[in-house]
Amino acid sequence: MHPVRASYHTRPALSLTPSEYLKRNFAITTSGMNWAPALRFCIEAVGSDNIMFAIDYPYQLTEGAVRFLDEAEISDEDKRKIYHRNAERIFGIPAGPAEPGGLA
């Protein structure tokens, strides 16, 4: 081994895969990406537990972003996670009361 390298400490073994560390420590948003293939890819890649609803105001219209997620072909549970539950969990926001007729 090269003398300089021999002085380096060995790296500890990871207990998780790199992708598992990313899933535990990163969240992405829907901002600017009102495209079904991108949403499906993100759900497949990082899971719906790591995606939060967002818009890029004033460059993105709120109505279009809401309509996109409302009409997305994903489960109602995934929509609840993306719209609010993930942000409540990540930022420690108390859950609000359920709205009649809406997604809780």
Number of C-alpha atoms within 10 A of each C-alpha: 6 6 7 7 9 9 9 8 7 8 6 6 6 8 8 9 8 9 11 11 12 13 14 11 10 11 17 15 15 20 14 14 16 18 13 15 10 12 20 15 11 17 16 10 12 18 14 22 19 22 25 22 20 18 19 13 10 7 8 15 12 14 9 12 20 16 11 15 19 13 10 16 13 15 9 13 13 17 22 17 21 22 21 18 23 21 20 15 13 14 9 9 12 10 12 10 7 9 8 7 6 7 12 17
